[in-house]
Amino acid sequence: MAGKGVVVKWERIRRTNHWLDALGYACAAAHLAGVRLIDEERPRRETPPPKPRETRPFGIQRPDGGSWIDFDRWGEMGRRYFG
């Protein structure tokens, strides 16, 4: 219908952005292939050993130690709807 809606039109200003695209793709491919720039040696910082994680029983629990799922109510709802 004439005069209704929005028309989006692409207007090319320059055609030279192909070189920027090609450079970006080449850099991404090189990075995936493991190519890195040579840099001066940096002194490595010693990192402290990771803290041991507390182990929890089955699943993830709330901060108060309870379970996120109320299994009694879950079973009751299942029996109610599915017999």
N, C-alpha and C positions, 0 to 999 in steps of 0.2 A: 504494500500500500504506500503510495507516494506521500512523503512528508511525515511518516511515522517511524519510530525506532531510531536506533543509533547505527551509524555506519563507521566501521573502523577501517582505516586505510593505512597501509605501510608505505612510507616514503623513504626511499634510499637516498641518503645524503652523500655518502662516499662508498666506494666499492673496495677500498683498501683494508677493511677490517678483516679480510680473509687472512692476512699475514698475522694478525694478532691471534685469531682463532687457531691457526696452524701452530704458532709458537706455544700457546697454552696446551694444546693436545700433545705436542711433542714433549713438553715438560712433564705432563701427567704420565705419559707412557714411560718416560725415562725413570721417573720416581718409582713406578710400579715394577720396573725392571731392576731396581736397586741402585741406580746411578745417583751419586751424591757429589756435591761440590767439595773440593779439598779445602779444609780449613786448618788453621793453626791448632796445635795440640792444646787442649784445655785441661787444666788439672781437674781430676775427678774428685767429686766430694764423696766422702764416705757416708753412706746412709745407715741409720740404725736398723737393726733387724726388725721385721714386722712384729707387732704385738699379736700374741695368740688370740684367736677368736673364740668366744664362748660357744660351746656346742649346745644346740637346743634339740629337744625331741622332735618328733614328726612335724614337719611343716613350720611355718613361721607363726610365732605367737605374739600376742599383744604385750605391751610393756608390763602389764600386771601379771603376766604369766599364763593367762587364759587363752583359749583357742579362738580364732576369728569365726569359726563355724560352730554353731550350737547343734551338735550331732543328734541330740535327743529331739529337738524341735524339727530338724531336717527329716528325720525318720517319720515323725508324726505327720508332717505335711505330705510326705510321699504316700503314706497309707491312706490319708484322707482323699487324695486326688486319684491315686492309681489303684486303690483297693487293697 
